[in-house]
């Protein structure tokens, strides 16, 4: 009886230990069991917002839990991402993260959070490219001719952008740094007014997102010179990359992803990544992404974290050399 009692106590102890070990897994397995908010740090209607809503709808359909988009616009995305950074790291607050997240840290005012340490990347979801276009009255058919006109004084090279610190602005800044050709930045309040003045010949060129520039290129209202991605854009197959145009190492990708607060449980992060990855692979999503002039990335959390660090370093390097940014 003593042996049986001892055995019983041992089994009971082992069972208790097993329950303690299983309990966190069971709680995690129940995730999500209440609404999850996806913070979009921009106003409704843009590409980031639309993608977030499509993913939220698919996640809701898959899990039965409510995934709700919450727009928290302002300060170039800093307000919304601050909400994410300061949320409980339980997987019930997520945020849509884009290229500006890696840029804002190098621009005043500084974000009220650490752009790397305060976030756990779920995945980089898409990559996109800009295209350099010129006004129809600019007598240059390629990048070498364009820069030659500037070097000989036949063309005062200025470029429009949707605003200071945007990827179109910094695409021009990088070209200026790599070419050594002085260029004047002309910031506008949005891509639409900037493109209008390029089409009218008021400003000779600009970098713009492929998806918004493509209709004007097809209509002959602007001339496409080169795209900023490492590979040619599927939307503009006949347009060379900046590297093909003579600038080795010139690669500027726009990107869009999803992040959570730092210290979110690793299993929840991986679960989210797997769910979102499956959603991004569906024909419906792939078709939508292609129509936006983007490509699906679907990086793992580890790949995404490394990518974010590289992006912060890349943009800070460009801005550190920028006279305009340091004025």
C-alpha positions in Angstrom: 0.0 0.0 0.0 2.9 2.3 0.8 4.4 1.7 -2.6 1.1 2.3 -4.2 0.6 5.5 -2.2 4.0 6.7 -3.2 3.3 5.8 -6.8 0.0 7.6 -6.6 1.7 10.7 -5.2 4.4 10.5 -7.9 1.8 10.2 -10.7 -0.2 13.1 -9.2 2.9 15.3 -9.1 3.8 14.4 -12.6 0.2 15.1 -13.7 0.3 18.5 -12.0 3.6 19.4 -13.7 2.2 18.3 -17.0 -0.9 20.4 -16.6 1.4 23.4 -15.8 3.4 22.8 -18.9 0.3 22.3 -21.1 -1.7 25.3 -19.8 0.2 28.0 -21.7 0.0 25.9 -24.9 -3.7 25.5 -24.4 -4.2 29.2 -23.9 -2.1 29.9 -27.0 -4.0 27.3 -29.0 -7.2 29.2 -28.2 -5.8 32.4 -29.8 -7.6 34.4 -31.0 -10.6 34.1 -28.8 -11.6 37.8 -28.9 -11.4 40.7 -31.4 -8.0 41.6 -32.9 -7.4 45.1 -34.1 -5.2 45.9 -37.0 -4.0 49.5 -36.8 -3.5 51.3 -40.1 -1.4 54.4 -39.4 -3.0 56.3 -42.4 -6.4 57.5 -43.5 -8.9 55.1 -45.1 -8.8 54.4 -48.8 -5.1 54.1 -49.5 -3.3 50.9 -50.6 -2.2 50.1 -47.0 -5.8 50.4 -45.7 -7.3 48.3 -48.5 -4.7 45.5 -48.0 -5.3 45.6 -44.3 -9.1 45.3 -44.8 -8.7 42.4 -47.2 -6.4 40.5 -44.8 -8.8 41.3 -41.9 -11.8 39.9 -43.8 -9.9 36.7 -44.7 -8.6 36.2 -41.2 -12.2 36.6 -39.8 -13.5 34.1 -42.3 -10.7 31.6 -41.4 -10.8 31.9 -37.6 -14.3 33.0 -36.7 -12.7 35.7 -34.6 -13.2 39.4 -35.5 -10.2 41.1 -37.0 -11.0 44.9 -37.1 -9.2 47.6 -38.9 -8.6 50.8 -36.9 -7.3 53.9 -38.8 -5.0 56.1 -36.6 -3.5 58.6 -39.1 -1.1 61.4 -38.5 2.6 62.4 -38.3 3.6 60.3 -41.3 2.5 57.1 -39.6 4.0 57.8 -36.2 0.7 58.2 -34.3 -0.6 54.8 -35.4 2.6 53.0 -34.9 2.9 54.5 -31.4 -0.4 52.9 -30.6 1.0 49.5 -31.7 4.3 49.9 -29.8 2.5 50.7 -26.5 -0.2 48.0 -26.8 -0.1 44.8 -24.7 2.1 42.2 -26.5 -0.5 39.6 -26.6 -1.3 39.4 -30.3 -4.5 41.3 -30.1 -3.1 44.5 -31.5 -1.3 44.5 -34.9 -0.1 47.2 -37.2 0.4 47.8 -40.9 4.0 48.9 -41.4 5.4 50.5 -44.5 8.7 52.0 -45.9 8.1 55.3 -44.0 8.5 53.5 -40.7 12.2 53.0 -41.6 12.6 56.5 -42.8 10.9 58.5 -40.0 13.5 57.6 -37.5 16.0 59.8 -39.4 13.7 62.8 -39.8 12.5 65.3 -37.3 10.4 65.0 -35.2 11.7 61.6 -34.0 9.1 58.9 -33.4 8.2 58.4 -29.7 9.3 54.7 -29.9 12.2 52.6 -31.1 11.4 51.6 -34.7 13.2 48.3 -34.3 13.2 47.3 -30.6 9.5 48.1 -29.9 8.1 45.9 -32.7 8.0 42.2 -33.6 7.7 41.8 -37.4 5.0 39.4 -38.5 6.0 39.6 -42.2 7.0 41.9 -45.0 4.1 41.2 -47.3 4.7 43.1 -50.5 7.5 45.0 -52.4 6.9 47.8 -54.9 8.9 50.1 -57.1 9.1 53.7 -58.2 9.7 54.8 -61.8 11.6 57.8 -63.0 9.5 59.8 -65.5 10.2 62.9 -67.4 8.1 65.6 -69.0 7.3 65.1 -72.6 9.2 68.3 -73.5 12.5 66.9 -72.1 14.7 65.8 -75.0 16.1 62.7 -73.3 15.2 59.1 -74.1 17.2 57.5 -71.4 19.0 58.2 -68.1 22.4 58.9 -69.6 21.0 61.5 -72.0 19.0 63.1 -69.2 22.1 63.5 -67.0 24.2 64.6 -69.9 21.7 67.5 -70.5 22.2 68.5 -66.9 26.0 68.3 -67.0 26.2 70.4 -70.1 23.9 73.1 -68.6 21.2 72.5 -71.2 18.7 71.4 -68.5 18.2 72.6 -65.0 17.5 69.3 -63.3 14.8 69.5 -60.7 12.4 66.8 -59.6 9.0 66.8 -58.1 7.8 64.5 -55.2 4.8 63.9 -53.1 6.6 65.4 -50.1 9.8 65.5 -48.1 10.9 62.1 -46.7 8.8 60.1 -49.2 10.4 57.3 -51.2 10.0 59.3 -54.5 11.9 62.2 -52.8 14.7 59.9 -51.5 14.9 58.0 -54.8 15.8 61.4 -56.4 18.2 62.1 -53.5 20.0 58.8 -54.1 20.3 59.5 -57.8 21.9 62.8 -57.0 24.4 61.3 -54.6 25.3 58.5 -57.0 25.5 60.6 -60.1 27.1 63.7 -58.6 24.7 65.8 -60.7 23.1 68.6 -58.6 19.3 68.4 -58.5 16.7 70.6 -56.9 13.9 68.9 -55.0 10.5 70.4 -55.4 8.1 68.9 -52.8 4.3 68.9 -53.4 1.4 68.0 -51.2 0.8 64.6 -52.8 1.7 62.7 -56.0 -1.2 64.0 -58.0 -0.2 67.7 -58.1 3.4 66.7 -58.6 2.6 64.6 -61.6 0.3 67.3 -63.0 3.2 69.8 -63.1 5.6 67.2 -64.7 3.1 66.5 -67.4 2.7 70.2 -68.0 6.5 70.6 -68.2 6.7 72.9 -65.1 9.1 70.4 -63.5 11.2 68.2 -65.8 11.0 64.9 -63.9 9.9 62.9 -60.8 9.9 59.5 -59.3 6.5 58.0 -58.8 4.9 54.7 -57.8 4.6 52.5 -60.9 0.9 51.9 -60.3 0.0 55.6 -60.4 2.5 56.6 -63.1 1.6 53.7 -65.5 -1.6 55.3 -67.0 0.2 58.5 -67.8 3.1 56.6 -69.3 0.7 54.6 -71.5 -1.0 57.8 -72.6 2.3 59.4 -73.6 1.9 62.2 -71.1 5.2 61.4 -69.5 8.2 59.3 -70.6 9.4 56.4 -68.4 13.2 56.4 -68.0 14.0 53.6 -65.4 12.4 51.7 -62.5 14.1 51.6 -59.0 13.7 47.9 -58.2 16.3 45.2 -58.7 14.2 43.6 -61.4 12.0 45.1 -64.1 8.5 45.8 -63.1 5.9 43.3 -64.4 3.7 46.4 -65.2 6.5 48.1 -67.3 8.5 45.3 -68.7 10.1 47.5 -71.4 11.5 49.9 -68.9 15.1 49.2 -67.7 16.1 49.2 -64.0 18.3 52.0 -62.6 21.1 49.3 -62.5 20.6 48.5 -66.2 20.7 52.2 -66.9 24.2 52.4 -65.4 23.9 52.8 -61.7 25.0 49.6 -60.1 23.7 49.1 -56.6 20.8 51.5 -57.1 17.8 49.7 -55.7 14.9 51.3 -53.9 12.0 49.2 -52.9 8.8 50.3 -51.3 7.4 47.7 -49.0 4.4 47.0 -46.9 4.1 44.6 -44.0 2.5 43.7 -40.6 4.0 44.1 -37.2 3.0 43.5 -33.5 4.3 44.9 -30.3 7.7 43.6 -29.1 7.6 40.5 -26.9 4.5 39.1 -28.4 4.6 35.3 -27.9 6.6 33.6 -30.6 4.0 31.0 -31.4 1.3 33.6 -31.9 3.7 35.5 -34.2 4.4 32.4 -36.2 0.7 31.5 -36.4 -0.1 35.0 -37.7 2.7 34.8 -40.2 1.4 31.4 -41.5 -2.2 32.6 -41.8 -1.3 35.8 -43.5 1.1 34.0 -45.8 -1.6 31.6 -46.9 -3.9 34.5 -47.5 -1.3 36.3 -49.7 -1.0 33.2 -51.8 -4.6 33.1 -52.8 -5.4 33.9 -56.5 -7.6 36.8 -55.4 -4.8 38.5 -53.3 -2.1 37.7 -55.9 -4.2 39.4 -58.6 -4.9 42.4 -56.5 -1.2 42.8 -55.6 -0.2 42.6 -59.2 -2.7 45.2 -60.2 -1.1 47.6 -57.7 2.3 47.1 -59.4 3.6 45.2 -56.4 5.0 41.7 -55.8 4.3 39.3 -52.9 7.2 39.0 -50.5 5.9 36.9 -47.5 9.1 37.1 -45.5 9.3 35.1 -42.2 9.4 37.0 -38.9 13.2 36.6 -38.7 13.7 37.6 -42.4 11.4 40.6 -41.8 13.2 41.7 -38.7 16.6 41.7 -40.6 15.0 43.5 -43.5 13.7 46.2 -41.2 17.2 46.7 -39.7 18.7 46.9 -43.2 16.1 49.4 -44.3 16.7 51.7 -41.3 20.4 51.6 -42.1 19.9 52.2 -45.8 17.6 55.2 -45.5 19.6 56.8 -42.6 22.7 56.6 -44.8 21.0 58.5 -47.6 19.5 61.1 -45.3 22.8 61.6 -43.5 24.3 62.8 -46.8 21.4 64.9 -47.8 21.9 68.6 -47.5 18.2 69.2 -47.6 17.4 66.8 -44.8 20.1 68.4 -42.6 19.0 72.0 -43.2 
